Amino acid sequence: MITLFDRYLMRRFLVGTLPVLLLLLILFSFLALADELEDVGQGSFTLFDAFRVVLYTAPRRIVDLMPVTLLLGGLIGLGAMANHQELIAARAAGMSRHRIGRPVLILAMGVGLVVVTAQAFLIPLAEREAGDIRARKLADASLSAERRTGFWTRSENRIVRVNEVRYGQLLTDLEVYVLDDEGRLLELVRAERATVRDPDDWRLDSVTVTRMGDWAAEEEHRESLDWPGLLSREQAGILVRPLETLAPHELVRLIGIQRANGLNDQAHRVTLWQQLSIPVALIGMALLSLPLLLGSVRMVSAGSRVVIGGFVGIAFYLVQQLTGHLAGLFSLNPPLLIMTPAVVLLIVAVYTQFLERPRPRRRRRRAR
């Protein structure tokens, strides 16, 4: 049952969190806008389009910033309660650390549920819209930004190689190897550019088709070639959007496809576990704000607490990024390497907040 004190503490926590989130979001959005402004004037990409792309990509930035935001917001919001001696009064009234931490845990779990929902539904839709804007406006530009090179995949009896992906939807230097049931090459299709109008609707431009005969090869040139279902929807999804913008369930399906075709799925697994670590990390960060407050109100100022929280949040973010890169570069175990910092943080926060040490009893002196 949520009491009046629980609602008050949650409200104070949110009052401190919202300004921090707004400040960090504005800062990182300006950095993203600076990157988008470099493409203004290319093709039909305008300043208004740049603002739209930054707006559509904001949900992913919010999710990435949420763990450190909850830590700093908790230190600011609950720090105001500590400065007014409200937390000390609660402790003096008999409330345990466990009782004070319960509403913070409930609030953090609610935020974690919102984050998981955003990862599954909101972020993929918003990122897809941002990619569509860039693809439509920059289609006639000759830029090389936002690309992924050396993509290989297999679909039924076809092996597909894409040298470069521009703006999320324009595929260049594409090759399709068509094999027979015994794995022999029947046909080689080369295209200078391929446009994914829909996952089931592909258009290849400047096409060269080479058919392998018994004694010679026949070559045919075409201006364009429509190829429905060249790749599955999941395989096309990895080409037209970055891995970081995919939902967790989409990543799980892609990992299954990669494994079924005997392809490397390390990057997909790293991205998946990075997304799964965020809800665990934000719960740990929210709970960690209380041990930094309780018992240190008189010894540490409010500004010092925020600085300490900032260092903790930045250090954790850097460790998370480092573990992800290490797992991808050296083919290490992504669940173990990526989830360890988040789980350790959660364990430390739970131990310091909910496992209260028993106070030593004072011995009474007997009167003589």
C-alpha positions in Angstrom: 0.0 0.0 0.0 1.4 3.4 -1.0 1.1 5.9 1.9 1.1 9.7 2.0 4.8 9.6 2.8 5.5 7.4 -0.2 3.7 9.8 -2.6 5.5 12.7 -1.1 8.9 11.1 -1.5 8.1 10.0 -5.1 7.0 13.5 -5.9 10.2 15.0 -4.6 12.2 12.5 -6.5 10.4 13.4 -9.8 10.8 17.1 -9.1 14.5 16.7 -9.0 14.6 14.3 -12.0 12.7 16.2 -14.6 15.0 19.3 -14.7 18.0 17.1 -14.9 16.5 15.1 -17.8 15.5 18.3 -19.6 19.0 19.8 -19.2 20.8 16.6 -20.4 18.4 16.1 -23.3 18.9 19.7 -24.5 22.7 19.3 -24.3 22.9 16.1 -26.2 20.2 17.2 -28.7 22.3 20.2 -29.5 25.3 17.9 -30.2 23.0 15.8 -32.4 21.7 18.9 -34.2 25.3 20.0 -34.9 25.9 16.7 -36.7 22.7 17.1 -38.7 23.5 20.6 -39.7 26.5 19.4 -41.6 24.1 17.8 -44.1 21.8 20.8 -44.5 21.9 21.9 -48.2 22.7 18.5 -49.5 19.9 17.3 -51.7 16.7 18.7 -50.4 17.7 18.4 -46.7 16.8 21.6 -44.9 17.2 23.1 -41.5 13.6 22.1 -40.6 14.4 18.5 -41.6 17.4 18.6 -39.3 15.2 19.7 -36.4 12.7 16.9 -37.3 15.4 14.3 -37.2 16.7 15.5 -33.8 13.1 15.4 -32.5 12.5 11.9 -33.7 15.7 10.6 -32.3 15.1 12.2 -28.9 13.4 9.1 -27.3 16.5 7.0 -27.8 18.6 9.7 -26.1 16.2 9.9 -23.2 16.5 6.1 -22.6 20.3 6.2 -22.8 20.4 9.1 -20.3 17.8 7.7 -17.9 20.2 5.8 -15.5 22.4 8.8 -14.8 19.4 11.1 -14.8 17.7 9.1 -12.0 20.9 9.2 -9.9 21.4 13.0 -10.2 17.6 13.7 -10.0 17.4 11.6 -6.8 20.3 13.5 -5.3 18.8 16.8 -6.1 15.2 16.0 -5.3 15.8 13.9 -2.1 18.7 16.1 -1.3 16.2 18.9 -0.7 14.5 16.7 1.8 17.8 15.9 3.5 18.7 19.6 3.7 15.4 20.4 5.4 16.1 17.5 7.9 13.0 15.6 6.6 14.9 12.4 6.1 16.4 12.7 9.5 13.0 13.3 11.0 11.7 10.2 9.2 14.6 8.1 10.6 14.0 9.6 14.1 10.3 8.6 13.8 11.3 5.0 13.5 11.4 4.6 9.7 14.1 2.1 8.6 16.3 2.6 5.5 14.2 -0.2 3.9 11.0 1.7 4.5 12.4 4.9 3.0 13.9 3.1 0.0 10.6 1.3 -0.8 8.9 4.2 -2.7 12.2 4.9 -4.6 12.3 1.2 -5.7 8.6 1.3 -6.8 9.2 4.5 -8.8 12.4 3.1 -10.4 10.6 -0.1 -11.4 7.8 2.0 -13.0 10.4 4.0 -14.9 12.0 0.8 -16.0 8.7 -0.5 -17.3 8.3 2.7 -19.3 11.8 2.4 -20.7 11.2 -1.2 -21.8 8.0 -0.2 -23.5 9.8 2.6 -25.3 12.5 0.3 -26.5 10.0 -2.1 -27.9 7.6 0.3 -29.6 8.3 4.0 -29.5 12.0 4.1 -30.4 11.8 1.8 -33.4 8.9 3.9 -34.9 10.6 7.2 -34.2 14.0 6.1 -35.6 12.3 4.7 -38.7 10.7 8.0 -39.3 14.0 9.8 -38.8 15.6 7.4 -41.3 12.8 8.0 -43.8 13.3 11.7 -43.6 17.0 11.4 -44.3 16.5 8.9 -47.1 14.0 11.0 -48.9 15.8 14.3 -48.5 19.3 13.1 -49.2 18.6 10.5 -51.9 20.0 12.8 -54.6 23.1 13.8 -52.6 26.6 12.2 -53.0 27.5 11.9 -49.3 29.1 9.0 -47.6 27.8 9.6 -44.1 25.7 7.2 -42.0 26.8 4.0 -43.8 27.6 0.5 -42.8 30.1 -1.4 -45.0 30.7 -5.1 -45.8 27.3 -6.5 -45.0 26.8 -10.2 -45.9 23.7 -12.3 -45.4 22.0 -15.3 -46.8 18.3 -15.8 -47.8 17.3 -19.2 -49.0 19.5 -20.0 -52.1 20.8 -16.4 -52.3 23.9 -14.9 -50.8 23.8 -11.1 -50.7 26.7 -8.7 -50.2 26.1 -5.0 -49.7 29.2 -2.8 -49.7 27.7 0.4 -48.4 24.4 1.6 -46.8 23.8 5.3 -47.0 21.2 7.3 -45.0 19.6 4.1 -43.8 17.9 3.0 -47.0 20.2 3.5 -50.0 22.3 0.4 -50.7 25.3 0.7 -53.1 27.5 -1.8 -54.8 25.2 -4.8 -54.2 25.9 -8.3 -55.3 23.5 -11.3 -55.3 24.9 -14.8 -55.7 22.2 -17.3 -56.7 23.1 -20.9 -55.9 21.5 -24.3 -56.8 20.6 -27.0 -54.3 24.2 -28.3 -54.4 25.8 -24.9 -53.7 27.0 -24.2 -57.3 26.8 -20.7 -58.7 24.0 -20.2 -61.2 23.7 -16.5 -61.5 25.5 -13.4 -60.3 23.6 -10.1 -60.1 25.5 -6.8 -59.6 23.8 -3.5 -59.0 25.2 0.0 -58.5 22.3 1.0 -56.2 19.3 -0.7 -54.6 16.4 1.1 -53.0 14.3 -0.6 -50.3 10.9 0.8 -51.0 9.4 -1.8 -48.6 11.0 -4.8 -46.9 9.1 -6.9 -49.6 9.8 -4.5 -52.5 13.4 -4.0 -53.8 14.4 -1.9 -56.8 17.9 -2.5 -58.3 19.4 0.2 -60.6 22.3 -0.2 -63.2 22.1 -4.0 -63.1 24.4 -6.5 -64.6 23.2 -10.1 -64.7 25.8 -12.9 -65.3 24.4 -16.4 -65.9 26.7 -19.3 -65.6 26.4 -21.9 -68.4 28.2 -25.2 -68.9 30.9 -23.8 -71.1 30.4 -20.0 -71.0 28.8 -17.2 -69.1 26.2 -14.9 -70.5 26.0 -11.3 -69.4 23.0 -9.0 -69.6 22.7 -5.3 -68.6 19.5 -3.6 -67.4 18.7 -0.1 -66.2 16.5 -1.4 -63.3 15.2 -4.7 -61.9 12.4 -5.2 -59.4 13.1 -8.0 -57.0 10.3 -8.7 -54.5 11.5 -10.4 -51.3 15.2 -10.2 -52.0 15.7 -10.4 -48.2 13.4 -11.2 -45.4 11.8 -8.3 -43.4 14.2 -8.9 -40.5 17.3 -8.9 -42.8 16.1 -5.8 -44.6 15.5 -4.2 -41.2 19.1 -4.4 -40.2 20.1 -2.7 -43.5 17.7 0.2 -43.3 18.1 1.0 -39.6 21.1 0.9 -37.2 21.2 -1.9 -34.7 20.8 0.5 -31.8 17.4 1.5 -33.1 15.9 -2.0 -33.3 13.6 -3.3 -30.6 14.8 -6.1 -28.3 12.4 -8.6 -29.9 13.6 -7.7 -33.3 17.2 -8.2 -32.3 16.3 -11.7 -30.9 14.7 -12.7 -34.2 17.7 -11.4 -36.1 20.1 -13.3 -33.9 18.1 -16.5 -34.7 18.3 -15.8 -38.4 22.1 -15.1 -38.2 22.7 -18.3 -36.3 20.4 -20.4 -38.7 22.5 -19.1 -41.6 25.8 -19.7 -39.9 26.6 -15.9 -39.8 28.3 -13.9 -37.0 25.7 -12.5 -34.6 28.1 -10.9 -32.1 27.1 -7.3 -32.9 23.4 -8.1 -32.5 24.0 -9.8 -29.2 26.1 -6.8 -27.9 23.3 -4.4 -28.8 20.6 -6.6 -27.3 22.4 -6.9 -23.9 23.2 -3.2 -23.9 19.5 -2.5 -24.2 18.6 -5.0 -21.5 21.1 -3.6 -19.1 19.5 -0.1 -19.1 16.4 -1.0 -16.9 18.7 -2.8 -14.4 21.1 0.1 -14.3 18.4 2.7 -13.8 17.0 0.8 -10.8 20.4 0.6 -9.3 21.2 4.3 -9.9 17.9 5.4 -8.4 18.5 3.3 -5.2 22.1 4.4 -5.0 21.0 8.0 -4.5 19.6 7.2 -1.0 22.9 5.8 0.5 24.6 8.9 -0.7 22.1 11.0 1.3 21.3 9.1 4.4 23.9 9.5 7.1 25.9 12.1 5.2 23.6 15.1 5.3 25.8 17.1 7.8 29.1 16.0 6.4 28.6 16.5 2.7 27.0 19.6 1.0 24.3 19.4 -1.6 26.8 20.5 -4.3 29.3 17.9 -3.3 26.7 15.2 -3.5 25.7 16.2 -7.0 29.4 16.2 -8.1 29.9 12.8 -6.5 26.8 11.5 -8.3 28.0 13.0 -11.6 31.3 11.2 -11.3 29.5 7.9 -10.5 27.1 8.3 -13.4 29.9 9.2 -15.9 32.1 6.4 -14.7 29.3 3.9 -15.0 28.4 5.1 -18.5 32.0 4.8 -19.6 32.3 1.3 -18.2 29.1 0.3 -20.0 30.4 1.7 -23.3 33.8 0.0 -22.8 32.4 -3.4 -22.0 30.2 -3.2 -25.1 33.2 -2.4 -27.3 35.3 -5.1 -25.7 32.6 -7.7 -26.3 32.3 -6.7 -29.9 36.0 -6.5 -30.7 37.2 -9.6 -28.9 34.1 -11.7 -29.3 33.7 -12.0 -25.6 30.5 -13.2 -23.8 28.1 -10.2 -24.1 25.7 -11.2 -21.3 28.5 -11.6 -18.8 30.6 -8.6 -19.8 27.8 -6.1 -20.3 25.4 -7.1 -17.6 28.1 -7.3 -14.9 28.5 -3.6 -14.2 24.7 -3.1 -14.0 24.1 -6.1 -11.8 27.1 -5.1 -9.5 25.7 -1.6 -9.2 22.2 -3.0 -8.3 23.6 -5.3 -5.7 25.7 -2.5 -4.1 22.7 -0.2 -4.0 20.4 -2.9 -2.6 22.9 -3.9 0.0 23.7 -0.4 1.2 20.0 0.6 1.3 18.0 -2.4 2.3 20.4 -4.5 4.4 20.6 -2.5 7.5 23.4 -3.3 9.9 22.2 -4.0 13.4 23.2 -1.3 15.8 25.5 -2.4 18.7 23.8 -2.6 22.0 25.2 -0.5 24.8 25.8 -2.3 28.1 24.1 -0.8 31.1 26.2 -0.3 34.2 24.8 -1.8 37.3 24.3 0.6 40.2 26.5 -0.3 43.2 
